[in-house]
Amino acid sequence: MKYPIMIRVKQKQIAQLVSLGKRLDGRGLNDYRGIQLEVGVVGRAEGSARVRLGKTEVLVGTKIELGEPFPDVPNQGVLTVNAELVPLASPTFEPGPPREDAIELARVVDRGVRESKAIALEELCVEPGKKVFIVFVDVYVLNHDGNLIDASALAALAALLNTKMFNYEVKEGKIEVKPGYKPLSVKNYPIAVTFAQIDDKLVVDPWLEEEQVMDARITITTDKDGKICALQKGGYGYFTTQQVLEAAKIAKEKAEELRKLVVKG
């Protein structure tokens, strides 16, 4: 019984500090934890990246295969995002079918890439209505210490920018692979910024213990021009109009900082 009591004491301490504009780990309310980014970490993937956000660690790999387009968009390639919460990453993760939080994680990452039109899906069409390239983005959570969304979205963007496609040409309806590779065409750079609401205050990049005491969560994804391309709300609490506007302003500023870590030049 001692362990739960200690947790409750720490949670109360977190809430009290946030109400004073402070955080238990010494950060300001709008500060991210330290971020480490590596690309090309999986040799057999077309692209890959690993992000460490504090103690949270996420690995993303991309694969590109030929397949059929969706009937309603015969001239576009296909984007598929999946997320796996590896059991070793947290005592709350269990093997089996995807959990709701894994599905949500994949959808938020997918929405940011898709709605920002980061990938030129039209350029992935080989034969309209018959053959297109399918881009698989696989997210693996290796260690969970809060804010999986931002870490995963950042790693996904870095992995896509690291992705190489094989050269090819179509002759008489057949695809011929040519020597060499070319970068996947990435035209936009969506960045997700997540806030926790604790005692009516917004906290950027909540770590695990802050997530355990938050009333609600909101993620705002902005593109390279600062336009909102995706928004996701979680938790049982609510945000006022003023809080959403404040979060959008901060998200745009933070996204510019994070984007510089991924997009060089």
PyMOL commands that set and color helices and strands:
alter all, ss='L'
color gray80, all
select helices_A, chain A and resi 2-19+87-89+100-115+121-124+148-161+208-211+241-262
alter helices_A, ss='H'
color red, helices_A
select strands_A, chain A and resi 35-39+47-53+56-67+78-85+125-127+131-143+164-171+174-183+191-198+201-204+216-222+228-234
alter strands_A, ss='S'
color yellow, strands_A
deselect
rebuild
show_as cartoon
